[in-house]
Amino acid sequence: MSSPSLAPVKARRLVPIGVAVGLAIALVSTLPASAHVTVGATSTEPGSFSRLTFAVPTESKDESTVRIEVALPEDVPFRSVRTVPVAGWDAQLTREDLPTPVDDGHGGTITQAVTRVVWTATEGNGIHPDQTGLFTIAVGPLPHDEQELYFPAVQTYDSGREVAWTQEATGGVEPDRPAPSIHVVAAGSGTASGEDSHDTASAAADHATVEAATSDSTIARWALGLGGFGVLLGGAGLVIAIRGARRSRDIAT
């Protein structure tokens, strides 16, 4: 007579376990996914011209991004910087005298260069919650040697809050607020270079940029799915407990 009573006891133990697991996973699913400002390049070959596309996701659930400022390298400045129009946004280039003239790699020097680009949303526009904005500039030539180029960015919300994506990676560890960057490295044979390279490779690079920008939303969907699974698990434990209790009453009668 004692062994049948073990079933409802075990069933009752499943209830808090299942509910606890469900709540824990559901809690994880509600945590905001980290969405960095990133940059993709149509060409990273030394000496080539490239199109840089900055992906700017809005992490906030109740604010919109209305301004993005990107600093360009001054130690290896670009001779040419041109913005690509974005509907609903104004773009401004800041050109400054360089502290020290830089060899342009062609026997000349660069004394002035564009040091920053600022995009500002026009009235009624912006990057709203759950949206990602794409901002593109055509630059060149890239440095003639292999190196990492950083583009520190500051993202401003309509509340006035600023988020600085300005930290450089050290020791192979990604910081909390990494600056967008590209790695200039020689490509394999057959890779286009020169001023037309950003046109021939634009489709592939823009696709890669969008994939990088949307990876965080994919993670969020997985977390939401796991949270739902946890809730179902808790519900299953409750059903088992109820059935076990009924069986116990039937045996007792």
Backbone as numpy.savetxt, mean C-alpha at the origin, in Angstrom:
# Nx Ny Nz CAx CAy CAz Cx Cy Cz
-24.30 -45.98 33.49 -25.12 -44.77 33.49 -24.27 -43.50 33.49
-23.02 -43.62 33.95 -22.20 -42.42 34.07 -21.64 -41.97 32.74
-21.34 -42.93 31.82 -20.67 -42.56 30.58 -21.50 -41.68 29.68
-22.85 -41.86 29.54 -23.60 -40.98 28.66 -23.54 -39.52 29.07
-23.40 -39.24 30.38 -23.39 -37.85 30.83 -22.15 -37.10 30.38
-21.11 -37.80 29.87 -19.90 -37.13 29.39 -20.17 -36.33 28.13
-21.13 -36.75 27.32 -21.40 -36.06 26.05 -21.81 -34.62 26.26
-22.81 -34.34 27.12 -23.17 -32.94 27.31 -22.08 -32.13 27.97
-21.27 -32.75 28.82 -20.17 -32.02 29.44 -19.18 -31.55 28.39
-18.78 -32.48 27.48 -17.85 -32.11 26.42 -18.46 -31.07 25.51
-19.77 -31.21 25.23 -20.44 -30.27 24.35 -20.43 -28.88 24.96
-20.70 -28.81 26.29 -20.73 -27.51 26.94 -19.36 -26.85 26.89
-18.29 -27.65 26.96 -16.94 -27.08 26.88 -16.65 -26.50 25.51
-17.28 -27.04 24.47 -17.05 -26.54 23.13 -17.62 -25.15 22.93
-18.63 -24.77 23.71 -19.27 -23.47 23.53 -18.29 -22.33 23.77
-17.67 -22.23 24.98 -16.75 -21.10 25.18 -15.55 -21.15 24.26
-15.08 -22.35 23.93 -13.91 -22.46 23.03 -14.27 -21.92 21.66
-15.41 -22.40 21.13 -15.81 -21.96 19.79 -16.09 -20.47 19.75
-16.80 -19.97 20.77 -17.11 -18.55 20.80 -15.84 -17.72 20.94
-14.91 -18.17 21.78 -13.65 -17.42 21.97 -12.86 -17.35 20.69
-12.76 -18.49 19.98 -12.03 -18.50 18.71 -12.71 -17.58 17.71
-14.05 -17.66 17.66 -14.77 -16.81 16.72 -14.56 -15.34 17.00
-14.64 -14.94 18.28 -14.45 -13.55 18.63 -13.03 -13.08 18.35
-12.06 -13.94 18.62 -10.65 -13.57 18.39 -10.39 -13.31 16.92
-10.90 -14.24 16.07 -10.67 -14.07 14.64 -11.46 -12.88 14.11
-12.66 -12.69 14.61 -13.45 -11.54 14.18 -12.78 -10.24 14.56
-12.13 -10.20 15.75 -11.42 -9.01 16.17 -10.27 -8.70 15.23
-9.53 -9.74 14.84 -8.43 -9.54 13.90 -8.94 -8.95 12.60
-10.11 -9.42 12.15 -10.65 -8.96 10.87 -11.04 -7.50 10.92
-11.29 -6.93 12.12 -11.68 -5.53 12.21 -10.49 -4.60 12.29
-9.28 -5.12 12.48 -8.11 -4.27 12.56 -7.82 -3.67 11.19
-7.43 -2.38 11.11 -7.18 -1.76 9.82 -5.96 -2.36 9.15
-6.08 -2.65 7.85 -4.93 -3.15 7.09 -3.96 -2.01 6.82
-2.68 -2.30 6.89 -1.67 -1.29 6.64 -1.54 -1.07 5.15
-1.81 0.15 4.71 -1.78 0.46 3.28 -0.75 1.55 3.04
0.41 1.18 2.54 1.49 2.13 2.34 1.30 2.90 1.04
1.92 4.09 0.97 2.08 4.79 -0.29 3.24 4.14 -1.03
3.00 3.67 -2.23 4.02 2.94 -2.99 4.24 3.59 -4.35
5.30 3.17 -5.03 5.58 3.69 -6.36 5.98 2.55 -7.28
5.51 2.60 -8.51 5.89 1.65 -9.54 6.54 2.38 -10.70
7.46 1.74 -11.38 8.21 2.38 -12.47 8.09 1.56 -13.74
7.93 2.24 -14.87 7.87 1.54 -16.14 9.26 1.08 -16.59
10.30 1.73 -16.08 11.67 1.32 -16.38 12.55 1.64 -15.19
13.43 0.71 -14.83 14.41 0.96 -13.77 15.83 0.78 -14.31
15.96 0.83 -15.61 17.28 0.65 -16.24 18.09 1.94 -16.12
19.35 1.86 -15.70 20.19 3.05 -15.56 20.21 3.87 -16.85
20.05 5.18 -16.69 20.13 6.08 -17.84 18.85 6.19 -18.64
17.81 5.43 -18.29 16.57 5.45 -19.07 15.60 6.49 -18.53
14.60 6.79 -19.34 13.48 7.61 -18.90 12.40 6.65 -18.39
11.63 7.10 -17.40 10.66 6.22 -16.77 9.41 6.99 -16.38
8.33 6.26 -16.23 7.09 6.82 -15.71 6.88 6.25 -14.32
6.84 7.13 -13.33 6.66 6.73 -11.93 5.22 6.97 -11.52
4.55 5.93 -11.04 3.16 6.04 -10.61 3.08 5.77 -9.12
2.61 6.78 -8.39 2.47 6.67 -6.94 1.05 6.25 -6.60
0.92 5.17 -5.84 -0.38 4.67 -5.40 -0.62 5.17 -3.98
-1.70 5.92 -3.79 -1.98 6.55 -2.50 -3.33 6.05 -1.98
-3.33 5.06 -1.10 -4.59 4.57 -0.53 -5.02 5.39 0.68
-6.32 5.55 0.86 -6.84 6.22 2.05 -7.15 5.15 3.09
-6.41 5.16 4.19 -6.59 4.18 5.25 -7.75 4.53 6.17
-8.02 5.83 6.32 -9.05 6.27 7.25 -10.44 5.86 6.78
-11.33 5.60 7.74 -12.70 5.24 7.43 -13.63 6.44 7.40
-13.16 7.61 7.86 -14.02 8.79 7.89 -13.32 10.05 7.40
-12.17 9.90 6.72 -11.45 11.04 6.16 -11.12 10.75 4.70
-10.88 11.82 3.94 -10.46 11.68 2.55 -9.09 12.32 2.36
-8.27 11.73 1.51 -6.96 12.31 1.18 -7.17 13.47 0.21
-6.62 14.65 0.54 -6.82 15.83 -0.31 -5.50 16.42 -0.79
-4.37 15.86 -0.33 -3.08 16.40 -0.76 -2.03 15.32 -0.63
-1.13 15.27 -1.60 0.00 14.35 -1.53 1.24 15.10 -2.03
2.28 15.11 -1.21 3.54 15.78 -1.56 4.64 14.74 -1.64
5.37 14.75 -2.75 6.44 13.78 -2.98 7.75 14.52 -3.23
8.78 14.17 -2.48 10.11 14.76 -2.67 10.91 13.91 -3.64
11.62 14.57 -4.55 12.45 13.89 -5.54 13.92 13.95 -5.12
14.73 12.97 -5.57 16.14 12.95 -5.17 16.88 14.22 -5.62
17.70 14.76 -4.73 18.50 15.93 -5.07 19.95 15.58 -5.35
20.41 14.42 -4.80 21.80 14.03 -5.05 21.95 13.44 -6.45
20.86 12.87 -7.00 20.85 12.38 -8.37 19.59 12.94 -9.04
19.56 14.24 -9.31 18.35 14.88 -9.80 18.00 14.46 -11.23
16.72 14.61 -11.56 16.26 14.32 -12.91 16.34 15.60 -13.75
16.82 15.46 -14.99 16.84 16.61 -15.90 15.43 16.98 -16.33
14.58 15.97 -16.44 13.23 16.21 -16.93 12.21 15.62 -15.96
11.21 16.42 -15.59 10.11 15.96 -14.75 8.83 16.57 -15.31
7.88 15.71 -15.66 6.61 16.17 -16.20 5.47 15.42 -15.51
4.43 16.14 -15.14 3.28 15.51 -14.50 2.29 15.02 -15.55
1.52 14.02 -15.16 0.43 13.50 -15.98 -0.87 13.97 -15.34
-1.75 14.67 -16.08 -2.97 15.21 -15.49 -3.81 14.15 -14.79
-4.38 14.51 -13.63 -5.29 13.66 -12.87 -6.58 14.44 -12.69
-7.70 13.87 -13.11 -8.98 14.56 -13.00 -9.30 14.89 -11.54
-9.67 16.16 -11.29 -10.02 16.56 -9.93 -8.85 16.96 -9.07
-7.65 17.01 -9.65 -6.45 17.35 -8.89 -5.59 18.35 -9.65
-4.98 19.27 -8.89 -4.00 20.20 -9.45 -2.60 19.72 -9.07
-1.64 19.85 -9.99 -0.27 19.43 -9.74 0.66 20.63 -9.83
1.62 20.69 -8.92 2.58 21.78 -8.90 3.98 21.24 -8.73
4.91 21.68 -9.57 6.32 21.30 -9.49 7.10 22.42 -8.81
7.98 22.05 -7.89 8.86 23.01 -7.23 10.28 22.82 -7.75
10.80 23.84 -8.42 12.17 23.80 -8.96 13.07 24.67 -8.10
14.20 24.11 -7.68 15.10 24.83 -6.79 16.55 24.70 -7.27
17.38 25.66 -6.82 18.82 25.56 -7.05 19.37 24.45 -6.17
20.22 23.62 -6.74 20.82 22.53 -5.97 21.96 23.06 -5.11
22.13 22.51 -3.90 23.23 22.96 -3.03 24.59 22.80 -3.70
24.73 21.71 -4.44 25.98 21.44 -5.15 25.65 20.98 -6.57
26.27 21.56 -7.60 26.02 21.11 -8.97 26.31 19.62 -9.11
25.49 18.94 -9.92 25.60 17.49 -10.09 25.96 17.18 -11.54
26.91 16.27 -11.71 27.30 15.81 -13.05 26.10 15.12 -13.70
25.76 15.54 -14.92 24.60 14.95 -15.59 24.93 13.68 -16.35
26.21 13.24 -16.30 26.61 12.02 -16.99 26.89 12.21 -18.46
26.76 13.42 -18.96 26.99 13.70 -20.38 27.97 14.86 -20.56
28.82 15.06 -19.57 29.82 16.12 -19.67 29.35 17.47 -19.18
28.11 17.56 -18.70 27.58 18.82 -18.20 27.23 18.72 -16.73
26.63 19.77 -16.19 26.22 19.78 -14.78 24.77 20.24 -14.67
24.14 19.79 -13.61 22.77 20.20 -13.30 22.83 21.10 -12.08
22.38 22.33 -12.24 22.41 23.29 -11.13 21.02 23.54 -10.56
20.00 23.25 -11.34 18.61 23.40 -10.90 17.85 22.13 -11.22
16.88 21.79 -10.38 16.09 20.59 -10.62 14.76 20.67 -9.88
13.81 19.87 -10.34 12.54 19.75 -9.62 12.79 18.91 -8.38
12.49 19.45 -7.22 12.79 18.77 -5.95 11.54 18.18 -5.28
10.36 18.62 -5.71 9.14 18.07 -5.14 7.95 18.30 -6.07
6.98 17.40 -5.90 5.73 17.50 -6.64 4.59 17.46 -5.63
3.62 18.36 -5.79 2.48 18.42 -4.88 1.19 18.31 -5.69
0.37 17.33 -5.34 -0.96 17.20 -5.93 -1.98 17.64 -4.89
-2.90 18.53 -5.28 -3.93 19.02 -4.37 -5.30 18.81 -4.99
-6.20 18.21 -4.23 -7.55 17.96 -4.75 -8.32 19.26 -4.88
-9.05 19.40 -5.98 -9.92 20.56 -6.15 -11.16 20.37 -5.27
-11.93 21.43 -5.10 -13.07 21.40 -4.18 -14.04 20.27 -4.54
-14.40 19.50 -3.52 -15.34 18.40 -3.71 -14.70 17.10 -4.15
-13.40 17.13 -4.38 -12.69 15.91 -4.82 -11.76 15.41 -3.72
-11.17 14.27 -3.96 -10.26 13.65 -3.00 -10.28 12.14 -3.15
-9.44 11.47 -2.38 -9.41 10.01 -2.36 -10.20 9.59 -1.13
-11.39 9.06 -1.33 -12.30 8.76 -0.24 -11.95 7.42 0.41
-12.53 7.13 1.57 -12.27 5.84 2.22 -12.50 4.67 1.27
-11.62 3.66 1.38 -11.66 2.46 0.54 -11.33 2.76 -0.92
-10.64 3.89 -1.17 -10.19 4.22 -2.52 -8.68 4.39 -2.54
-8.09 4.22 -3.73 -6.67 4.45 -3.95 -6.49 5.38 -5.13
-5.71 6.44 -4.95 -5.43 7.37 -6.03 -4.11 7.05 -6.70
-4.02 7.28 -8.00 -2.80 7.04 -8.77 -2.31 8.36 -9.35
-1.03 8.69 -9.09 -0.45 9.94 -9.53 0.86 9.63 -10.27
0.99 10.12 -11.50 2.10 9.73 -12.36 2.93 10.93 -12.78
4.25 10.73 -12.79 5.17 11.71 -13.36 6.12 10.98 -14.31
6.49 11.66 -15.40 7.48 11.13 -16.35 8.81 11.79 -16.02
9.83 11.00 -15.72 11.11 11.53 -15.27 12.25 10.90 -16.07
13.40 11.57 -15.99 14.59 10.98 -16.59 15.70 12.00 -16.78
16.85 11.48 -17.11 17.17 10.05 -17.07 17.41 9.58 -15.64
17.25 8.27 -15.43 17.58 7.68 -14.14 19.10 7.69 -13.96
19.58 7.52 -12.73 21.04 7.46 -12.50 21.69 6.38 -13.36
22.97 6.57 -13.63 23.69 5.63 -14.50 24.33 4.47 -13.74
24.11 4.41 -12.44 24.62 3.28 -11.67 23.50 2.69 -10.82
23.69 1.45 -10.37 22.68 0.77 -9.58 22.57 1.39 -8.20
21.35 1.70 -7.79 21.11 2.27 -6.46 19.62 2.31 -6.16
19.30 2.57 -4.89 17.92 2.70 -4.45 17.57 4.19 -4.44
16.45 4.53 -5.08 15.96 5.90 -5.08 14.73 6.00 -4.19
14.78 6.92 -3.24 13.65 7.10 -2.32 12.88 8.37 -2.67
11.56 8.29 -2.47 10.68 9.41 -2.76 9.78 9.67 -1.53
10.32 10.33 -0.50 9.54 10.58 0.71 8.23 11.30 0.38
7.15 10.85 0.99 5.84 11.40 0.68 5.11 11.78 1.96
4.30 12.83 1.87 3.45 13.26 2.98 2.01 13.29 2.48
1.16 12.53 3.14 -0.25 12.41 2.77 -1.09 13.24 3.75
-1.94 14.11 3.21 -2.76 14.99 4.05 -4.24 14.66 3.86
-4.95 14.53 5.00 -6.39 14.26 4.97 -7.18 15.57 5.11
-8.48 15.50 4.79 -9.31 16.70 4.84 -9.50 17.23 6.25
-9.15 16.44 7.26 -9.19 16.90 8.65 -7.96 17.72 9.02
-6.97 17.73 8.13 -5.70 18.40 8.42 -4.63 17.45 8.92
-5.01 16.21 9.20 -4.04 15.23 9.70 -3.06 14.85 8.58
-1.79 14.75 8.94 -0.75 14.37 7.98 -0.13 13.03 8.36
0.18 12.24 7.35 0.88 10.97 7.54 2.13 11.01 6.66
3.31 10.90 7.30 4.58 11.00 6.58 5.10 9.61 6.24
5.25 9.35 4.96 5.85 8.11 4.47 7.28 8.45 4.04
8.17 8.52 5.02 9.50 9.11 4.78 10.66 8.26 5.27
10.39 7.09 5.84 11.46 6.31 6.46 12.12 5.37 5.44
13.45 5.33 5.47 14.19 4.44 4.59 14.47 3.12 5.30
14.46 2.04 4.53 14.72 0.72 5.10 16.18 0.61 5.52
16.42 -0.03 6.67 17.78 -0.26 7.15 17.92 -1.72 7.56
19.00 -2.33 7.15 19.25 -3.72 7.53 18.23 -4.69 6.97
17.60 -4.32 5.86 16.62 -5.21 5.26 15.29 -5.27 5.97
15.09 -4.40 6.98 13.84 -4.38 7.74 13.00 -3.20 7.29
11.74 -3.46 6.93 10.86 -2.39 6.48 10.37 -1.59 7.67
10.51 -0.27 7.64 10.04 0.56 8.76 8.52 0.66 8.78
8.01 1.31 9.82 6.56 1.46 9.96 5.97 2.35 8.87
6.70 3.41 8.51 6.22 4.36 7.50 7.24 4.47 6.37
7.35 3.42 5.56 8.40 3.40 4.53 8.17 4.43 3.44
9.25 5.05 3.00 9.18 5.96 1.86 9.07 5.15 0.58
8.25 5.59 -0.38 8.21 4.90 -1.68 9.61 4.87 -2.30
9.95 3.77 -2.97 11.29 3.67 -3.54 11.29 2.76 -4.76
12.29 2.95 -5.60 12.54 2.05 -6.73 14.02 1.69 -6.72
14.34 0.54 -7.27 15.73 0.09 -7.33 16.19 0.18 -8.78
17.16 1.06 -9.02 17.71 1.22 -10.36 18.70 0.10 -10.61
18.41 -0.72 -11.61 19.26 -1.87 -11.92 19.16 -2.18 -13.40
20.26 -2.61 -13.99 20.27 -2.92 -15.41 19.32 -4.06 -15.71
18.53 -3.90 -16.75 17.57 -4.93 -17.16 18.25 -5.93 -18.08
17.55 -7.04 -18.36 18.08 -8.05 -19.25 18.06 -7.60 -20.70
18.59 -8.38 -21.59 18.64 -8.03 -23.01 17.24 -7.91 -23.56
17.08 -6.98 -24.47 15.78 -6.79 -25.10 14.90 -5.80 -24.39
15.33 -5.26 -23.22 14.54 -4.27 -22.52 14.74 -2.91 -23.15
13.64 -2.23 -23.41 13.74 -0.93 -24.06 14.31 0.09 -23.10
15.05 1.06 -23.64 15.56 2.17 -22.84 15.39 3.44 -23.65
15.73 4.58 -23.01 15.55 5.84 -23.70 14.20 6.45 -23.39
13.89 7.58 -24.04 12.72 8.35 -23.68 11.42 7.65 -24.02
11.43 6.68 -24.93 10.20 6.00 -25.29 9.94 4.77 -24.44
10.88 4.42 -23.54 10.73 3.18 -22.78 9.51 3.20 -21.89
9.15 4.38 -21.34 8.01 4.42 -20.45 6.70 4.23 -21.19
6.68 4.46 -22.50 5.47 4.22 -23.27 5.30 2.74 -23.58
6.38 2.06 -23.95 6.28 0.66 -24.33 5.99 -0.25 -23.15
6.39 0.17 -21.95 6.21 -0.68 -20.77 5.14 -0.18 -19.83
4.41 0.88 -20.20 3.48 1.51 -19.25 2.38 0.59 -18.77
1.82 -0.21 -19.66 0.69 -1.06 -19.27 1.10 -2.05 -18.18
2.25 -2.69 -18.35 2.70 -3.67 -17.36 2.99 -3.01 -16.02
3.64 -1.85 -16.05 3.99 -1.19 -14.79 2.76 -0.66 -14.07
1.83 -0.08 -14.81 0.62 0.41 -14.18 -0.16 -0.73 -13.55
-0.19 -1.89 -14.20 -0.86 -3.06 -13.64 -0.18 -3.49 -12.34
1.14 -3.47 -12.32 1.87 -3.87 -11.12 1.60 -2.89 -9.99
1.49 -1.60 -10.31 1.22 -0.60 -9.29 -0.15 -0.82 -8.65
-1.15 -1.07 -9.49 -2.49 -1.30 -8.97 -2.52 -2.56 -8.12
-1.80 -3.62 -8.56 -1.76 -4.85 -7.78 -1.17 -4.59 -6.40
-0.10 -3.79 -6.34 0.53 -3.49 -5.05 -0.41 -2.67 -4.17
-1.14 -1.75 -4.80 -2.02 -0.89 -4.02 -3.21 -1.63 -3.46
-3.64 -2.68 -4.15 -4.85 -3.39 -3.71 -4.54 -4.61 -2.88
-3.25 -4.90 -2.63 -2.91 -6.10 -1.87 -3.46 -6.03 -0.44
-3.50 -4.81 0.14 -4.00 -4.67 1.50 -5.48 -4.98 1.59
-6.27 -4.57 0.55 -7.69 -4.88 0.58 -7.92 -6.37 0.45
-7.04 -7.07 -0.29 -7.15 -8.53 -0.39 -6.93 -9.18 0.97
-5.92 -8.68 1.70 -5.67 -9.20 3.05 -6.87 -8.97 3.94
-7.48 -7.79 3.81 -8.65 -7.49 4.63 -9.80 -8.44 4.33
-9.99 -8.80 3.05 -11.06 -9.73 2.69 -10.80 -11.10 3.29
-9.53 -11.54 3.26 -9.18 -12.83 3.89 -9.48 -12.79 5.38
-9.11 -11.68 6.04 -9.35 -11.57 7.48 -10.85 -11.61 7.78
-11.65 -10.94 6.93 -13.09 -10.96 7.13 -13.64 -12.37 6.99
-13.11 -13.11 6.01 -13.55 -14.49 5.83 -13.20 -15.36 7.03
-12.00 -15.16 7.57 -11.61 -15.93 8.75 -12.47 -15.58 9.95
-12.83 -14.29 10.06 -13.71 -13.89 11.15 -15.06 -14.58 11.05
-15.59 -14.66 9.83 -16.87 -15.36 9.64 -16.76 -16.83 9.98
-15.62 -17.46 9.63 -15.42 -18.86 9.96 -15.39 -19.07 11.47
-14.76 -18.13 12.18 -14.70 -18.25 13.63 -16.08 -18.15 14.26
-16.90 -17.25 13.73 -18.27 -17.12 14.25 -19.05 -18.40 14.01
-18.89 -18.98 12.80 -19.57 -20.24 12.50 -19.13 -21.35 13.44
-17.83 -21.36 13.77 -17.31 -22.37 14.68 -17.96 -22.24 16.06
-18.08 -20.99 16.52 -18.74 -20.78 17.81 -20.19 -21.23 17.77
-20.87 -20.94 16.65 -22.26 -21.37 16.51 -22.39 -22.87 16.51
-21.44 -23.56 15.86 -21.48 -25.02 15.82 -21.33 -25.59 17.23
-20.45 -24.99 18.04 -20.29 -25.45 19.42 -21.56 -25.29 20.22
-22.28 -24.19 19.96 -23.55 -23.96 20.66 -24.59 -25.00 20.29
-24.66 -25.32 18.98 -25.62 -26.34 18.53 -25.32 -27.69 19.16
-24.03 -28.05 19.20 -23.64 -29.33 19.80 -24.03 -29.36 21.27
-23.85 -28.23 21.97 -24.18 -28.18 23.40 -25.67 -28.38 23.61
-26.49 -27.72 22.77 -27.95 -27.85 22.92 -28.39 -29.29 22.68
-27.84 -29.90 21.63 -28.20 -31.30 21.35 -27.76 -32.22 22.48
-26.55 -31.94 23.02 -26.06 -32.77 24.12 -26.94 -32.64 25.35
-27.40 -31.42 25.60 -28.29 -31.21 26.76 -29.60 -31.96 26.59
-30.13 -31.94 25.37 -31.38 -32.68 25.11 -31.20 -34.17 25.30
-30.06 -34.68 24.81 -29.79 -36.12 24.98 -29.70 -36.47 26.46
-29.07 -35.56 27.24 -28.93 -35.81 28.67 -30.29 -35.88 29.36
-31.20 -34.97 28.98 -32.53 -35.00 29.57 -33.29 -36.27 29.17
-33.12 -36.70 27.89 -33.80 -37.91 27.44 -33.31 -39.14 28.22
-31.99 -39.20 28.45 -31.44 -40.35 29.19 -31.92 -40.33 30.64
-31.98 -39.12 31.21 -32.41 -39.00 32.60 -33.86 -39.41 32.80
-34.70 -39.18 31.78 -36.11 -39.57 31.87 -36.35 -41.01 31.45
